[in-house]
């Protein structure tokens, strides 16, 4: 299997604020094809910042990630 692109999705209780940080502080290039909160990274990778009804407050397990 060969991958041509990868999408990393991060959820936040305040996606617009997080997207503003990635735009203004980290200077990531927005990906307008995918939509609001999406940013181009290297090698066909896209970072997408989104909201979720169960994402709130500090993480109980900050080391945990879903792949």
MONOR-V278133 format. One line per field, one symbol per residue. burial: 1 if it has 24 or more other ideal C-beta (glycine too) atoms within 12 Angstrom, else 0. A space follows every 10 residues. Layout:
burial = ???
This chain:
burial = 0000000101 0100100110 0100000101 1000001111 0000011111 0000000000 0000000
